[in-house]
Amino acid sequence: MRLSGVISLIILILTLSTMFYSGLPLSAAPGPLNQGGRVKAVMSETLVSVDDPDFKAYDSSSGNGTIARIFDVDGVKYFQSLVDGGAVPPPDDYLFRYLTGLPEIDTVKHWKLYFRHRIVNLGDVDLENCALDGWHSYLIAPGGSLYGNLWRLHKYNSSSPTLLKAKTTITANTSYVIHNIPSGYRVTFIFSFKTGDAVLDSWVEGGVIGREIIKFKGPGYMLPMMELKRIRPGTVKLTPPRLIEYNFTVINLNTTSSLNLRLEYKFGETTVWEMQLWPSGNQGDIGSIEFTLEPLAEKSLNMSLLFPEEKDDHAVLVYFSILILSGVEAPPLKGEIWENLYGVNSYLGIKESWITAAVKGREDSRIEIYAVVAPYTSPFSQDILPYEHYLEFRVFDGNYRELIYGPVRIIIDGTIRKGDEWLFNYTIPVEELGYRSGRYIVQVDTYRRGLPEDVNLARLSIPFHLSLPDLWLGGITLKEEPKIGSINTAAVTLENIGEYPAEGFKVGFYVDDVLVDEEEASLMPGEAVELTFNWTPLKGRTKLTVKADVDRILPEGRLEDNQVSRLIIIGGGPKLSPYLMIALAVLVAAAAIAFYGKGKRTQRRGEAKTAETDE
């Protein structure tokens, strides 16, 4: 027996329209800001606890337990103390309001402050690469800067699930070491929830240094004083010859104890990430030194550099910090003081960007990309003029390795003045993503035209998860042994193995490729049903076929498991097991070989007798 097979290879080629490549710019006018459809995750509730990670009720005798609650109502955060008494709160503003006074914590008796955040995804898109940013927590002391001296609670821990599915809730946690933090200073906290580089909800906006929600009662410790002064040219304008020269001074205000300190600096580093602006990458001078300050002693450091002429930056950072290594009752704090120097040019930043998914039919399912852009505002920055800047959108796979779609270029053909912001929107049909469920990353870039090449000003990467339906059909089974002229029932299992509901599609039953029955079905993700179809055999050989989504209305990527067939043969003798048939074939072959061999031996004996007779 000779076996033959036919191998079929189906190749699907997705060709992106050449008009979407950067070689052919696409101009689009910006629209007014519209909150509709915006991806939004909200820190709906935050609990604050002292030395109790389980957030039990407050125990007044020990001072442990849950002491405060912050909750969100229509984008406004409300603070509520859960203990009696407390300090007078700061004034309310439009985004943060106080219902009670502030609880006071004895940092001599207590060690840790815990926060539990409940975060809700109000959108219809799963959020990937989620993180809770909780490193901004400061004591504010008098000093020589805009806010005073800022001392960060640098011993902290923050954790959050990385996936927040649509319409669901997660819990994120933050904790800080607070032992021996001194009395007499304001303390502020900033929490921001992010997906990738995009901030979806934050306790603050603009130049607020944080929210006051507690008061510390601790040792009467005098924190060191830090001062930062620019020597030449004396302003925060970054222009040729771009000389940067500063004096940093730290003073030990304690009269009886010395301090062991570590000074860290970033001098002229261009990593001021505001509105996702992409710095030129100049590193400047980065380093650290350790030293001891005797009581009431001070240490000064003069630093200077010439900023490179070829670098074009919206802002340059001059940063110094003091870490208290040891000392009598030394608190776990890190002092920070900095100043930004500002470039003289137009810089188009990305304030925020989000993605929505509209999963409908196969032809009208789409991804919507939104980006809010604005000029960077500084004392010397400039407006965005027509045709000088543009945006680019790209879609990558979840590992940021393969470019799936784009780049799409959108020319800004109008003026955006400082203080204004524009909303841009671009639609991508799900077909262009190959109808593939899974994780993607959208990259949004802004550019300024220039010579010899355009300048990449800002970049924002937004991960998202696209959920689509995916139907699967099992094999066809018969309820009874088929007989010609007798009604039978064919059954098949249909399952939605995808991540999105499959609604209002038709399932067809075919006999010899002719549609004889049809049902409408809807399945939730993971749901399976058994479908049955009545059928009367009319001949001995029939092909049965079941097809799911016969009208091709669902946005599915895999269609090969939407159809299943079975050949039914009636009559032709009793059915034999394939193994029995093989065994019989082997026996027949063995008998044939034995018979053939016996015939050969008989022939040889006959030839031998003939030879004897001749003799």
TISE-121381 format. One record per residue (C-alpha): residue in three letters; x, y, z. Coordinates in steps of 0.5 Angstrom, whole numbers, plus 500, padded with zeros to 3 digits. Example, Ala and Ser with C-alpha at 12.3 -4.5 7.8 and 13.67 -1.06 7.14 Angstrom:
   miro     X     Y     Z
    Ala   525   491   516
    Ser   527   498   514
END
This chain:
   miro     X     Y     Z
    Met   500   500   500
    Arg   503   507   498
    Leu   501   513   503
    Ser   500   520   500
    Gly   499   527   503
    Val   497   534   501
    Ile   501   539   505
    Ser   497   546   505
    Leu   501   552   507
    Ile   496   559   508
    Ile   500   565   508
    Leu   497   572   511
    Ile   501   578   509
    Leu   499   585   512
    Thr   501   590   508
    Leu   501   597   512
    Ser   499   603   507
    Thr   505   607   505
    Met   502   613   507
    Phe   503   612   514
    Tyr   510   612   514
    Ser   515   618   516
    Gly   517   619   509
    Leu   510   621   507
    Pro   507   626   513
    Leu   500   626   515
    Ser   497   633   517
    Ala   492   633   522
    Ala   489   639   526
    Pro   488   639   533
    Gly   482   638   537
    Pro   479   641   543
    Leu   480   637   550
    Asn   475   632   551
    Gln   475   628   557
    Gly   470   623   554
    Gly   474   616   553
    Arg   480   618   557
    Val   483   612   560
    Lys   483   613   568
    Ala   485   609   574
    Val   483   613   580
    Met   487   612   587
    Ser   480   611   590
    Glu   482   610   597
    Thr   488   610   602
    Leu   489   608   609
    Val   495   610   613
    Ser   497   606   619
    Val   502   606   624
    Asp   507   600   626
    Asp   501   595   623
    Pro   501   593   616
    Asp   495   589   617
    Phe   491   596   618
    Lys   487   594   624
    Ala   483   599   628
    Tyr   487   604   632
    Asp   489   602   639
    Ser   490   609   643
    Ser   494   605   648
    Ser   500   603   644
    Gly   499   608   638
    Asn   499   603   633
    Gly   493   602   628
    Thr   490   605   622
    Ile   490   613   623
    Ala   487   616   617
    Arg   483   615   611
    Ile   484   619   604
    Phe   478   618   599
    Asp   476   620   592
    Val   470   623   590
    Asp   469   625   583
    Gly   477   627   582
    Val   477   631   589
    Lys   481   627   595
    Tyr   478   628   602
    Phe   482   627   608
    Gln   479   624   614
    Ser   483   623   621
    Leu   481   616   625
    Val   484   619   631
    Asp   481   624   636
    Gly   485   631   637
    Gly   490   633   632
    Ala   494   639   629
    Val   491   644   625
    Pro   491   642   617
    Pro   493   647   612
    Pro   488   650   607
    Asp   484   646   602
    Asp   485   647   595
    Tyr   481   645   589
    Leu   484   638   589
    Phe   485   636   596
    Arg   480   638   602
    Tyr   481   636   609
    Leu   475   634   613
    Thr   479   633   620
    Gly   485   635   623
    Leu   492   632   622
    Pro   494   626   627
    Glu   500   626   631
    Ile   505   621   631
    Asp   511   620   636
    Thr   517   618   632
    Val   521   616   638
    Lys   516   610   640
    His   514   608   633
    Trp   518   605   627
    Lys   514   605   621
    Leu   508   608   617
    Tyr   504   604   612
    Phe   500   606   606
    Arg   495   602   603
    His   492   604   596
    Arg   486   602   593
    Ile   486   603   585
    Val   480   602   580
    Asn   481   602   573
    Leu   475   606   570
    Gly   477   605   563
    Asp   475   599   558
    Val   483   597   557
    Asp   487   593   561
    Leu   493   597   564
    Glu   500   594   563
    Asn   507   596   567
    Cys   503   599   573
    Ala   507   602   578
    Leu   506   606   585
    Asp   511   612   585
    Gly   511   613   593
    Trp   518   616   593
    His   516   623   594
    Ser   516   624   601
    Tyr   519   630   604
    Leu   520   634   611
    Ile   520   641   609
    Ala   525   645   613
    Pro   527   653   613
    Gly   533   654   608
    Gly   535   657   601
    Ser   531   655   596
    Leu   524   656   593
    Tyr   521   651   598
    Gly   526   651   603
    Asn   530   645   605
    Leu   527   638   603
    Trp   529   632   607
    Arg   526   626   604
    Leu   524   620   607
    His   529   615   603
    Lys   528   609   607
    Tyr   521   607   604
    Asn   518   601   600
    Ser   513   601   595
    Ser   509   595   591
    Ser   504   594   586
    Pro   501   589   581
    Thr   503   590   574
    Leu   497   589   571
    Leu   490   592   572
    Lys   485   589   568
    Ala   479   594   565
    Lys   473   595   571
    Thr   477   592   576
    Thr   481   594   583
    Ile   488   592   585
    Thr   491   594   592
    Ala   498   597   592
    Asn   502   598   598
    Thr   508   603   601
    Ser   512   604   607
    Tyr   517   609   610
    Val   522   608   616
    Ile   520   614   621
    His   524   613   627
    Asn   527   619   630
    Ile   524   624   625
    Pro   524   630   629
    Ser   519   635   631
    Gly   517   642   628
    Tyr   517   641   621
    Arg   512   640   616
    Val   512   633   612
    Thr   508   632   605
    Phe   507   626   601
    Ile   506   625   594
    Phe   503   618   591
    Ser   502   617   583
    Phe   499   611   580
    Lys   503   610   573
    Thr   502   605   567
    Gly   509   606   563
    Asp   511   613   563
    Ala   504   615   564
    Val   501   618   570
    Leu   494   616   571
    Asp   492   619   578
    Ser   496   623   583
    Trp   495   627   589
    Val   498   633   586
    Glu   499   637   580
    Gly   503   643   578
    Gly   508   646   583
    Val   505   643   589
    Ile   511   639   593
    Gly   506   634   597
    Arg   500   633   601
    Glu   500   634   609
    Ile   497   629   612
    Ile   500   627   619
    Lys   505   631   624
    Phe   511   628   627
    Lys   513   629   634
    Gly   520   626   635
    Pro   527   629   638
    Gly   528   636   638
    Tyr   533   635   633
    Met   536   641   628
    Leu   537   638   621
    Pro   543   641   617
    Met   542   647   613
    Met   543   647   606
    Glu   544   653   601
    Leu   545   653   593
    Lys   547   659   590
    Arg   549   661   582
    Ile   555   665   582
    Arg   556   666   574
    Pro   552   669   570
    Gly   547   669   576
    Thr   541   668   572
    Val   537   661   570
    Lys   538   662   563
    Leu   542   657   559
    Thr   545   661   553
    Pro   552   661   550
    Pro   557   661   553
    Arg   553   657   558
    Leu   558   657   564
    Ile   555   654   570
    Glu   558   656   576
    Tyr   555   654   583
    Asn   557   654   591
    Phe   554   649   595
    Thr   554   650   603
    Val   552   645   608
    Ile   552   647   616
    Asn   551   643   622
    Leu   546   647   626
    Asn   547   642   632
    Thr   551   645   638
    Thr   554   639   641
    Ser   554   633   636
    Ser   558   632   630
    Leu   555   629   624
    Asn   558   624   619
    Leu   555   626   612
    Arg   555   624   604
    Leu   554   629   599
    Glu   552   627   592
    Tyr   551   631   586
    Lys   549   632   579
    Phe   552   638   576
    Gly   549   640   569
    Glu   546   633   568
    Thr   540   634   563
    Thr   535   629   566
    Val   530   633   568
    Trp   524   629   565
    Glu   518   634   565
    Met   512   633   560
    Gln   516   627   558
    Leu   521   631   555
    Trp   527   627   552
    Pro   534   630   554
    Ser   540   631   550
    Gly   544   626   554
    Asn   549   630   557
    Gln   552   627   563
    Gly   555   633   567
    Asp   559   632   573
    Ile   556   626   577
    Gly   560   624   584
    Ser   560   624   592
    Ile   564   625   598
    Glu   564   623   605
    Phe   566   628   611
    Thr   565   629   618
    Leu   562   636   620
    Glu   563   638   627
    Pro   558   642   631
    Leu   556   649   628
    Ala   561   647   622
    Glu   560   648   615
    Lys   563   645   608
    Ser   563   649   602
    Leu   564   646   595
    Asn   565   650   588
    Met   563   647   582
    Ser   563   650   575
    Leu   563   647   567
    Leu   562   649   560
    Phe   555   646   558
    Pro   556   644   551
    Glu   554   648   545
    Glu   551   642   541
    Lys   547   640   546
    Asp   539   643   546
    Asp   536   642   552
    His   529   645   555
    Ala   532   644   562
    Val   539   642   566
    Leu   539   640   573
    Val   544   642   578
    Tyr   543   638   584
    Phe   546   636   591
    Ser   544   632   596
    Ile   546   630   604
    Leu   545   623   607
    Ile   546   623   614
    Leu   550   617   615
    Ser   551   617   623
    Gly   550   622   629
    Val   546   622   636
    Glu   539   621   634
    Ala   540   622   627
    Pro   534   621   623
    Pro   533   617   616
    Leu   533   623   612
    Lys   536   625   605
    Gly   537   633   604
    Glu   536   635   597
    Ile   537   642   594
    Trp   537   643   586
    Glu   536   648   581
    Asn   534   648   574
    Leu   537   652   568
    Tyr   533   653   562
    Gly   534   653   555
    Val   532   659   550
    Asn   528   655   544
    Ser   521   652   543
    Tyr   520   645   546
    Leu   514   641   545
    Gly   512   636   551
    Ile   507   631   552
    Lys   503   632   558
    Glu   499   625   558
    Ser   497   620   553
    Trp   492   614   553
    Ile   489   609   549
    Thr   482   606   548
    Ala   479   600   545
    Ala   473   599   541
    Val   472   592   540
    Lys   465   591   536
    Gly   465   587   529
    Arg   471   585   525
    Glu   470   591   520
    Asp   469   596   526
    Ser   474   594   532
    Arg   479   599   533
    Ile   484   602   538
    Glu   484   610   539
    Ile   491   613   541
    Tyr   490   620   544
    Ala   496   625   546
    Val   495   632   550
    Val   501   636   548
    Ala   504   643   550
    Pro   509   647   550
    Tyr   514   647   555
    Thr   514   653   560
    Ser   520   656   563
    Pro   522   664   563
    Phe   526   663   557
    Ser   522   658   553
    Gln   518   660   546
    Asp   511   658   543
    Ile   510   652   538
    Leu   510   655   531
    Pro   506   652   525
    Tyr   510   647   521
    Glu   516   647   526
    His   514   641   530
    Tyr   510   634   529
    Leu   508   628   533
    Glu   510   620   531
    Phe   506   614   533
    Arg   508   607   533
    Val   506   601   536
    Phe   510   595   538
    Asp   509   588   541
    Gly   509   587   548
    Asn   517   586   549
    Tyr   518   593   545
    Arg   522   589   540
    Glu   518   588   534
    Leu   515   594   530
    Ile   507   592   529
    Tyr   505   599   526
    Gly   507   606   524
    Pro   511   610   524
    Val   505   615   523
    Arg   507   622   523
    Ile   502   628   524
    Ile   504   635   523
    Ile   502   641   527
    Asp   500   646   523
    Gly   498   651   528
    Thr   501   655   533
    Ile   501   653   540
    Arg   502   658   545
    Lys   505   657   552
    Gly   500   655   557
    Asp   495   652   552
    Glu   495   645   550
    Trp   492   641   544
    Leu   489   634   544
    Phe   491   629   538
    Asn   487   623   536
    Tyr   489   617   532
    Thr   485   611   530
    Ile   488   604   528
    Pro   483   599   526
    Val   484   592   530
    Glu   485   589   523
    Glu   492   592   522
    Leu   494   589   529
    Gly   493   582   526
    Tyr   487   581   530
    Arg   492   579   536
    Ser   490   579   543
    Gly   495   581   548
    Arg   500   586   550
    Tyr   502   592   546
    Ile   506   598   547
    Val   504   605   544
    Gln   510   610   543
    Val   509   617   542
    Asp   514   622   540
    Thr   515   629   539
    Tyr   520   632   534
    Arg   522   639   532
    Arg   525   640   525
    Gly   532   642   525
    Leu   539   641   521
    Pro   542   637   520
    Glu   537   632   523
    Asp   530   633   527
    Val   531   633   534
    Asn   527   628   538
    Leu   524   632   544
    Ala   519   628   548
    Arg   517   621   548
    Leu   512   617   552
    Ser   511   609   552
    Ile   504   607   554
    Pro   503   599   555
    Phe   496   596   554
    His   493   590   553
    Leu   488   588   547
    Ser   483   583   549
    Leu   479   579   543
    Pro   474   573   542
    Asp   477   567   540
    Leu   472   561   538
    Trp   474   554   538
    Leu   470   548   536
    Gly   471   541   538
    Gly   470   534   534
    Ile   463   532   531
    Thr   460   526   535
    Leu   454   522   533
    Lys   448   521   539
    Glu   447   514   535
    Glu   450   509   530
    Pro   448   512   523
    Lys   443   509   519
    Ile   440   511   512
    Gly   433   514   513
    Ser   434   514   521
    Ile   434   521   524
    Asn   440   522   528
    Thr   443   528   532
    Ala   450   531   531
    Ala   454   534   537
    Val   460   539   537
    Thr   463   543   543
    Leu   464   550   542
    Glu   468   555   546
    Asn   470   562   547
    Ile   478   561   549
    Gly   479   568   548
    Glu   479   574   553
    Tyr   473   578   550
    Pro   466   576   549
    Ala   463   573   543
    Glu   456   576   542
    Gly   451   575   536
    Phe   455   570   531
    Lys   452   564   527
    Val   454   557   527
    Gly   452   553   521
    Phe   451   546   520
    Tyr   453   543   513
    Val   451   536   510
    Asp   456   535   504
    Asp   457   543   504
    Val   450   545   504
    Leu   447   549   509
    Val   442   545   513
    Asp   441   548   520
    Glu   444   555   523
    Glu   444   557   530
    Glu   446   564   534
    Ala   450   564   540
    Ser   454   568   545
    Leu   459   566   549
    Met   463   570   555
    Pro   471   569   555
    Gly   472   561   558
    Glu   465   559   556
    Ala   463   553   553
    Val   457   550   550
    Glu   455   544   546
    Leu   451   545   540
    Thr   446   539   537
    Phe   444   539   530
    Asn   438   534   527
    Trp   440   530   521
    Thr   437   524   517
    Pro   443   520   513
    Leu   440   519   506
    Lys   446   515   503
    Gly   452   511   505
    Arg   458   516   505
    Thr   456   524   508
    Lys   461   529   510
    Leu   458   533   516
    Thr   461   540   517
    Val   460   545   523
    Lys   462   553   522
    Ala   463   558   527
    Asp   461   565   526
    Val   459   564   519
    Asp   458   571   517
    Arg   465   573   519
    Ile   463   578   524
    Leu   468   577   530
    Pro   475   580   530
    Glu   478   574   531
    Gly   486   573   529
    Arg   485   565   529
    Leu   480   562   524
    Glu   483   555   523
    Asp   479   552   529
    Asn   472   555   527
    Gln   471   549   523
    Val   471   542   524
    Ser   468   536   519
    Arg   467   529   519
    Leu   466   524   514
    Ile   461   519   516
    Ile   460   512   512
    Ile   454   507   513
    Gly   455   500   511
    Gly   460   496   507
    Gly   461   491   512
    Pro   462   491   520
    Lys   467   496   522
    Leu   474   493   524
    Ser   479   496   529
    Pro   485   499   526
    Tyr   489   495   530
    Leu   485   489   528
    Met   486   491   521
    Ile   493   492   522
    Ala   494   485   525
    Leu   490   481   519
    Ala   494   485   514
    Val   501   482   518
    Leu   498   475   518
    Val   496   475   511
    Ala   503   478   509
    Ala   506   472   513
    Ala   502   467   510
    Ala   503   469   503
    Ile   511   469   505
    Ala   510   462   508
    Phe   506   460   502
    Tyr   511   463   497
    Gly   517   460   500
    Lys   514   453   500
    Gly   512   454   493
    Lys   520   455   492
    Arg   522   449   496
    Thr   517   444   492
    Gln   520   447   485
    Arg   527   445   488
    Arg   525   438   490
    Gly   522   437   483
    Glu   528   440   479
    Ala   532   435   483
    Lys   528   429   482
    Thr   528   430   474
    Ala   535   431   474
    Glu   536   424   478
    Thr   531   421   472
    Asp   535   423   467
    Glu   541   420   470
END
